[in-house]
Amino acid sequence: MLTYYFKLAWLSLRKTPLLSVLMVSTIALGIAAAMVTYTVSYMKTKDPLPAKSDRVFTVQLSVWGPDQPYRTADGQEEIPEMVSYRDAKNLKMAGKAHRESALGLFKMMSRAEEQAQRDAQMRMIRTTHNDFFAMFDVPFLYGGAWSEQDDSAGNQVVVITKTLNEELFDGANSVGRHIILGDALMQIVGVMDDWFPIPKFYYLSSHAYRDPESIFTPLEYQINQEIFSRNDVTWACWQDIEDVAFSDFMASDCVWLFYWVELESGSDRAQYMDFINAYVEQQKQAGRFARENLSRLFTIDEYLRWAKVLSNENDMAVWLAFAFLLACLLNCMSLMMTKFYGKGSEIGLRRAVGASRHDICWQFLCEAFLIGLFGGLLGLLFAQLGLQLVQQIFTYLNANIMQMDLRIMLMTLGLSIVTSILFGLWPIYRAAQIQPSSQLKSL
Amino acid sequence: MKDLKPILSTLWRSKSAPLLLILQIAVTFTILVNAVYLIIQKEALLIEPSGLDEEVIFTLHTNVQSSEAEEMIALVKQDLRDVRALPSVENVTVMNSFPLSDWGSYAPTGLGPTEEDMNIYTGYFTGDEHAIATMGLELIAGEGPSEGEVQDSIDFSADTTQTVVSKGFAELYYPDDWRAILGTTVYLNYEPFIVKGVVKELKSVWPGWYSHANTVLIPLRHISSNYKMLIRSRPGELEQAKQQVVKELMKTPGRHLDKMMDYQQIRTDKFKSETAAIKTLYWVIAGLVLLTLLGIFGQARFTVVKRRKQIGTRRALGASRTDILRYCMTENAIVTSVGIVVGVICALLANVQLVNHFDMAPVPVVYLFQVAGVILVVGQLAVCQPAWMAARVSPALATRSV
C-alpha cells in the first residue's frame, strides 16, 4: 500500500510542478543555510585530538611575583597560560609524564640551501621537543621526529611541513637535505604529512585558526643560539628586565612557552597534579612562586573553553541560521496548505469511494516525505555551494573547516525529512478533515 | 475603511492560512531586526577612526645588524635619518607596535601604585619625538616629548617618567574635565608617569577590546634585534614613498624587510572576520526578504484563486476594480501588521537573549520601526500581482455554475 501512496505522491508532485519546485527549494534553502553554519561551527569546535582527549594536558604554573597578580578577570586572579624556560626545563628533567614538550616560537629568515639569499622568507619557527610529534599524533610523509640526543644537544635539525616541502623541494623526499635559518645550516630529518588540527589548540588562542608553523626545530637549538623574537612573539614578565642578557632572561620567571604533557591514562591526572604541586612547593622553598598556588592542568577542551576559542559569534550564526530554517519551513507549510486545499475534490472522491481518514493521512505523509527527501538532497547540493561561498568570504579560516563529513550529510537529510513531515502535519490534518459530501456536490 | 469589517470576519473564518503567514512574518521580522542591528554595529567598528592619518601611512619591520646597545641605537637613528631625508617621505618614527595591528602591549593602570589602584588595562605604545606628527595624532592639550626627553630602550629596559595619553584615557579618570589630567601622575605597571599631553584619539592594537580607546604613548625609542618603523609619506605619494624606502634601506647588505603594509591593508586584515560576518548577514537578509516576498505572493494568489466566485459576485453586484484591488491590499496590510506586532514581541525577546548571551547592547526602538516599514512595503509589492489578477476577474463568472 505504501508503494501505491508513494506513487500517488509522486504523481501529485508532478501535477503541480511550480508549486512542488517552490516547496522543495524553500526547504532546500533553509536546510542549506542551517547546515552550512552548523558545519562551520561543528568543525571549528570539534575535538582536535579525540583519541587523547582525557590524557593530554597543558600545564599552567602560579609563577608570578609577590606584588601583583599576572592578571585579574572578574575579580579573580588569573595565572599565565605560559611557563618560563626555567620551569619547562625542570619539568622536562623530572620526566614524570609519559610524553612532554615545551613549545616556543621565533621568527627567522629561511630558505632552502639551494635557494639564493634574496629568495629567503621570514617565517615563524616552532621550537619544541621531539615528544611533540608523538604526543599530538603528527603523521609523517618522510623521515620522522628528531632524537632525544638532538633535543638535549640542541642539534641543527628541522622537521618541515608537507606544504613547505612542496614549495622548496617540489614534494621530493627531502630528508637529509638542508634549509638555512638565518645563517645556520639545518638538516631536515622529517617531512610531516597533512596535519591541520582544528582548532590549533597547542598555542595561544589568537592562533587557533591558523595553519601550523612550517618549520619545527629543537627548543635547545633556540636556547643555544640565543634567539628570541621579543617583538614578534607573546611573552610576559613580572620582574623588571633591565638586563638584556639572554641567559638572564631564560633564568628569569618570564613566561613564553606552552607546556604540554601526555599521561598514560586520564586517571593519572591527580597523580601528576600532585607532582606539580610538590614542584611548586619545592620552588617556594627556594624563594620563587610567591603567590598562592593556583597551578593547574587543562585538557585540550578545558583550555579551549578557558581561552574562549569557542566564540559566541559562531553560536549566534547557528541561531540565526536555524531561525532562517524556521521561516523557510513556515513558508513551505503554507504552500502545502495551498496544495492540499487544491486537492479538495480528489480527497472527496477518494473518501467517497471508501478511503478512510487514515488512508488520506498516509497518502499526504508520503508526499511530505518526498518533499523533505528532495529538499534534503537539493539542500545538500546548495550547502556544498554555500560552503564554497563561505570559503570565499572567510578566506582567513582554514579550508578544512568547510567540509561536511558523512555524519553531517546524513544529519542534513534526516533533518530535512523530519522537519518537512513535522511541518506537514497540520496541513495533512486539515486535508483529512475535508468532508466527502461538500466536495462531491460541485463535481 | 468600510472593507475592514468584512476582511476581519473573512480572516477569522479561515484562520489557518493567514496564521501561517503571520508566523512567518514574525520570524522574518525577528531575524531581520537582529541581523540589521548586528550589521550596523559591526560596520561602526569597521569605520571607527584609529586617530591615525591612515591613507598616508605605512609600516615595516626591519633588523638591526648589531648586538651592542650603543651601536644598535646609532644604527637605528641613522636609518631614521636616511628615511626622513627621502623626498616622498614626510616623517618617520620607531614604535613598539601599531594601532589595529593585533600585536602589542598593555599595562595595568591606576592613580596609585598599589594593586587595588590598578583598576584597568590600557594600550601601551612607545614612540620617539616624531611619533605624534608621523601618525598625525591631534594633540588637544599639553605637549609631546622633545628630542631630549626620548629615551632609548633596548628590549623594554628604560626609566621614563612622562607620557602622552588618549582623551579616552583622560576621561576614565577625569570624566568631568579631562584636561585636569595634565600634569598629574598616573601609574602604569606600578610605575609613576607624569601626563604631559593629551591626544584626541589613539586606538589600541585590539579593536573590540574593552579598553580600546584608552591608550598611552611613552617617549621611548624601542629597539631590539629588529624594530618597527612607521612612515608617513607626503600626500598622494604613498607608493613612491614605499619604493624609495625599500630602495634606501636595501642599500645596507644583510637587511631584512618584513611585513611592509600600508594602513588600509592592516585595517582590512584586522577586520576580516567582521567583514565576512557582515557579508554573511547581507546574504541572510537578501534570502529572507526573497522568501517573504514569495510566501506572501503564493498566499495571496492562492486566496484569489479560492475566491474567484466571490469576487465575481461582488463585481456583479457593483464593486469596481479599484474596490477589489483595495480589498486585497488592505487584507495583506492587516495580516502583515499582525505579523509585525507578533514579530516585535519575538524580536524583543530574542534580543534579550542576545544581550544576555552575547554581551550585546539592546536594539534601539528606531530599528523596529524601520524594519517594520520595509516588511510592509515588501508585503504590498508581493500582493500587487495577485490583487491585479483578482481585479480582472470578470463579473460574468458569478453567473456561471451557480
Boltz contact constraints between the chains, C-beta under 6 A:
constraints:
  - contact:
      token1: [A, 68]
      token2: [B, 115]
      max_distance: 6.0
  - contact:
      token1: [A, 109]
      token2: [B, 256]
      max_distance: 6.0
  - contact:
      token1: [A, 122]
      token2: [B, 258]
      max_distance: 6.0
  - contact:
      token1: [A, 230]
      token2: [B, 155]
      max_distance: 6.0
  - contact:
      token1: [A, 230]
      token2: [B, 224]
      max_distance: 6.0
  - contact:
      token1: [A, 231]
      token2: [B, 224]
      max_distance: 6.0
  - contact:
      token1: [A, 242]
      token2: [B, 157]
      max_distance: 6.0
  - contact:
      token1: [A, 244]
      token2: [B, 154]
      max_distance: 6.0
  - contact:
      token1: [A, 244]
      token2: [B, 155]
      max_distance: 6.0
  - contact:
      token1: [A, 312]
      token2: [B, 358]
      max_distance: 6.0
  - contact:
      token1: [A, 316]
      token2: [B, 358]
      max_distance: 6.0
  - contact:
      token1: [A, 323]
      token2: [B, 31]
      max_distance: 6.0
  - contact:
      token1: [A, 326]
      token2: [B, 27]
      max_distance: 6.0
  - contact:
      token1: [A, 327]
      token2: [B, 24]
      max_distance: 6.0
  - contact:
      token1: [A, 327]
      token2: [B, 27]
      max_distance: 6.0
  - contact:
      token1: [A, 327]
      token2: [B, 28]
      max_distance: 6.0
  - contact:
      token1: [A, 330]
      token2: [B, 20]
      max_distance: 6.0
  - contact:
      token1: [A, 330]
      token2: [B, 23]
      max_distance: 6.0
  - contact:
      token1: [A, 330]
      token2: [B, 24]
      max_distance: 6.0
  - contact:
      token1: [A, 331]
      token2: [B, 24]
      max_distance: 6.0
  - contact:
      token1: [A, 331]
      token2: [B, 291]
      max_distance: 6.0
  - contact:
      token1: [A, 331]
      token2: [B, 295]
      max_distance: 6.0
  - contact:
      token1: [A, 333]
      token2: [B, 20]
      max_distance: 6.0
  - contact:
      token1: [A, 334]
      token2: [B, 20]
      max_distance: 6.0
  - contact:
      token1: [A, 334]
      token2: [B, 299]
      max_distance: 6.0
  - contact:
      token1: [A, 335]
      token2: [B, 298]
      max_distance: 6.0
  - contact:
      token1: [A, 337]
      token2: [B, 17]
      max_distance: 6.0
  - contact:
      token1: [A, 338]
      token2: [B, 302]
      max_distance: 6.0
  - contact:
      token1: [A, 393]
      token2: [B, 276]
      max_distance: 6.0
  - contact:
      token1: [A, 393]
      token2: [B, 279]
      max_distance: 6.0
  - contact:
      token1: [A, 394]
      token2: [B, 276]
      max_distance: 6.0
  - contact:
      token1: [A, 396]
      token2: [B, 272]
      max_distance: 6.0
